[in-house]
Amino acid sequence: MVTPAEFLKSTTSGTRVVVRHLIDDGRATDSLGYFHLADDTHCVVATKRGLETIELAKVIAAKEIPPPPAPRPRATSSE
């Protein structure tokens, strides 16, 4: 079985991913966005908040996810 760190190291730049990782207080959080790069200790994900650098040692899970849904059409008033 491939570990989350191994998955990230082999992922192609531009792939949409979600990465669950531990934060300083011990809780977990998710980073959802487009995979940018990974080295032996960190990976970078481009999220809506900007580039997030994540320590691979703190990654709990990671997987590829489908593209976001198309935007819904806006409702217009019938005046």
URZIBEL-V885677 format. One record per pair of residues at least 4 apart in sequence whose C-alpha atoms are under 7 Angstrom apart, sorted by sequence separation. I is the first residue (numbers start at 1). J is the second residue. If there is no record, write none. Layout:
# URZIBEL-V885677
i=[I;I]
j=[J;J]
This chain:
# URZIBEL-V885677
i=[2;3;4;5;6;7;22;23;38;39;46;47;55;2;22;23;38;46;47;22;23;37;38;45;46;21;22;37;44;45;20;21;36;44;45;20;21;35;36;44;20;35;36;43;44;19;20;34;35;42;43;18;19;33;34;42;43;18;19;33;34;42;43;18;33;41;42;17;18;32;41;17;31;16;17;16;17;15;16;14;15;14;13;14;13;13;9;8;9;22;21;22;21;20;21;19;20;20;19;20;19;18;19;17;18;17;18;17;18;16;17;15;16;16;5;16;5;4;4;4;4]
j=[6;7;8;9;10;11;26;27;42;43;50;51;59;7;27;28;43;51;52;28;29;43;44;51;52;28;29;44;51;52;28;29;44;52;53;29;30;44;45;53;30;45;46;53;54;30;31;45;46;53;54;30;31;45;46;54;55;31;32;46;47;55;56;32;47;55;56;32;33;47;56;33;47;33;34;34;35;34;35;34;35;35;35;36;36;37;38;38;39;58;58;59;59;59;60;59;60;61;61;62;62;62;63;62;63;63;64;64;65;64;65;64;65;66;56;67;59;59;60;61;62]
